[in-house]
């Protein structure tokens, strides 16, 4: 008999892994990538937050099911890191969290409090009083544009503004390509954390109307501290393959900053600013794919 699965907490996982040109399958109980010569490379799927699948990869049903059971997000990306599709994460089991998030988003006062908290975390100061969500969004946009200009100047990069078209990737300047590749990596791990915490990626507060609105909200809280300055530095060095350098940078920065330890607590912090009570889970809630083992201690007990 095999021992029961013991999930690794999101904060303890490796942030992301890129896979290109291979068949992903489960062989002899292991999650592996098989290249065209038949060589297997083992991937410890349960210890990774997000697996980014580049062009040329194929995934078996068994592999997708194992990734879902392990709580690992599979993300299909383009060659330049542009997100195409995401699946493989068992989200939605925490209906109480989904209802809580939706209630905050639908309550105008609560939503404004959440947006104000996001602004405070992002810029290190409280936003102006008596401003609507739309007004705060405008103020935030102006500050972000100035931040881009400042960081580009510090890195010695010519900056013409944030502008790129994923359908004409090669026509974008190097700085915009580096930023897009970096944010794609950040969005991947943020989406994995949002789903792992039981929330919906689509229900945003600042961003709205997109499948990943809440992911963008959360990623923006880390973007300028974690990746944007490094992306500009890479753009300034004129690497032959800057996108690859950006991905390596993201891997190292995510590990050094321990960002996976921060994302879920930050989500809870910003939502708590809405000052609404968290609904209690219904008795008929579906259990997680890998349930947590019963603890002998109370909620705050640490083994």
Buried (B, 14 or more C-beta within 10 A) or exposed (E): EEEEEEBBEBBEBBBBBBBEEBBBBBEEEEBBBBEEEEEBEEBBBBBBBBBBBBEEBEBBEEBBEBBBBBBBBBBBBEEBBBBEEBEBBBBEBBBBBBBBBEBBBEBEEBBBBBBBBBBBBBBEEEBEEEBEBEEBBEBBEEBBEEBBEBBBEEBEBEBEEEEBEBEEBEEBBBBBBBBBBBBBBBBBBBBBBBBBBBBBBBBBBBBBEEEBBBBBBBBBBBBBEBBBBBBBBBBBEEBEEBBBBBBEBBBEBBEEBEBBEBBBEBBEBBBBBBEBEBEEBEEEEEEBBBEEEEEEEEEEEEE
